Amino acid sequence: MKSKWYFIVGIIVVISIPIYITYLNSYFCVWGCLPSTGTTLQSSTTNACLELTRANCNVPIDSIIIEDFDANKNGYANDADDTLFELCKKYYGIETESECKTKVCGCPDECIIKNPDPDGYLLKICKYLQEHKDTIIPNKNPNEYNIKEVEEGVYQDKNVLVIRLDCCFMGDLAYVDKETDEVIGFSPGDV
């Protein structure tokens, strides 16, 4: 009789523990402040990234509040500290806004030019391509271009510098207005 009673109590305890932990986590953030019952870390991240991409990745990630996430473990989700930036730091080990945007949310890389760019043309071309990403598809990651040749020419009735980039057979071309020193066009070369 006693062993039967212990068996029943054991089953009740085993069933109760996950329910109790979920309850504690949702109200007191006991186990690392994971999103509470009914949501997952992935869905919270997805919702925050969706909000970021709707703004064309142009909002600070510390302004995006994540529902059901308590970064500072104060027992209150959705306060000013429960941001996408904090989520990236705590659960993905990412320390910079740029990395969070690109690695977690899939935003395009920021223009970080590692190749020599004494005149600043590679940076201007990269930014131009990001601004026109819906209409221009370059043959190479804009951060990785090198300049093969610069020559003078005419583009849309303006005197320009034609910058031949190092990608592909004919080379991708960027057109920089000589008056304003701004990129005004881009032509992907044949692959």
C-alpha positions, -999 to +999 in steps of 0.1 A: +000+000+000+028+024+009+047+018-023+016+024-044+011+058-026+048+067-032+044+058-069+013+081-072+030+110-054+061+105-076+040+108-108+023+139-095+057+155-087+071+146-121+041+161-139+041+192-117+077+202-120+076+214-157+043+233-150+058+249-119+090+259-138+070+274-166+049+293-141+080+307-123+097+316-155+067+335-169+063+355-138+096+358-121+121+351-149+139+323-130+155+303-158+174+329-179+144+350-189+135+329-219+103+340-235+073+328-215+047+302-221+033+301-256+063+318-273+098+308-281+131+326-284+129+320-322+094+335-326+104+365-304+135+370-325+115+366-358+089+392-347+116+417-337+136+411-370+104+415-390+098+449-373+134+459-382+132+448-418+099+467-423+119+498-414+145+488-441+169+479-413+173+517-406+162+519-370+184+513-339+179+478-325+179+491-290+146+508-299+128+475-308+111+461-277+106+423-276+074+409-261+078+382-235+115+389-229+129+402-197+166+411-203+173+426-169+154+399-150+133+424-131+101+404-135+086+428-161+088+419-198+084+446-224+101+474-205+127+497-221+156+472-214+140+443-233+153+451-267+165+433-298+200+444-289+199+428-255+185+396-270+214+395-295+239+399-266+224+374-242+214+346-266+235+350-296+267+364-281+267+393-305+281+426-292+275+451-320+244+465-336+258+458-371+264+421-364+229+417-348+213+433-378+232+411-404+237+378-386+204+375-367+180+395-388+195+391-423+199+428-430+224+437-457+260+444-445+269+479-437+295+494-460+328+485-443+355+489-470+386+469-462+403+474-496+424+505-503+400+534-510+420+567-509+394+587-528+364+572-509+348+559-542+344+523-530+325+535-499+303+558-520+296+530-545+287+506-517+263+530-502+247+538-536+242+500-542+226+496-508+202+525-515+193+510-548+192+473-537+157+468-551+167+479-586+204+471-590+219+436-584+257+439-584+279+409-594+298+410-562+294+420-525+297+458-526+321+457-496+346+436-516+351+456-548+384+469-559+389+497-585+406+485-617+405+517-636+392+553-635+385+572-667+366+603-677+333+600-697+298+611-701+267+596-684+232+610-687+246+642-702+269+648-673+307+647-671+316+618-650+344+596-637+337+560-650+350+537-623+356+502-636+354+477-608+372+443-605+342+420-610+335+398-639+345+399-676+336+434-686+337+448-651+310+465-632+309+502-638+301+531-614+295+566-626+306+595-603+294+630-612+326+652-615+308+683-601+292+668-570+316+638-565+285+616-560+277+583-575+248+588-600+247+554-617+259+518-618+260+492-646+267+456-637+290+440-663+284+407-681+291+377-659 
